[in-house]
């Protein structure tokens, strides 16, 4: 198992985008939950994948409008867990919100394929711009990563949901001050 510090991965991804994009680039407004857990993952490719996913999502946004990036821990996603057939400790949700062409289905599938993940299922809702896809390693059924997108124009949102099956670090309990 590989230890992945999601906060560091996201910070590095945003920094790489800011350094590597030539020409006009959007302002990136990132909000990273400060107490994200360090997670265990079956291969070292997840960190590289997330950086590339973030880079591609930022590239798909118009440079004239700020892009919002947020990373949060989600404790339960009951409907999704039943659909995906997973029961993780929690989920890490990476959301990118921007304007422009957005992350198309073909781009997302190609990106996952580049990191040896296959699409297990791709679901769209009739009459809606929302889509959900489940990806897993090429020759395995787990771990699964979920991609969700709302490609409504002019603003699009895409989420990458990573299941946390095992935490490698416990977060420090929040300290409440007495008044």
Beta strands, then each sheet from edge to edge (+ up, - down):
strand 1: 2-5
strand 2: 28-32
strand 3: 38-41
strand 4: 67-74
strand 5: 90-99
strand 6: 117-124
strand 7: 130-137
strand 8: 144-150
strand 9: 155-164
sheet 1: 1+ 3-
sheet 2: 2+ 4+ 5- 9+ 8- 7+ 6-
end
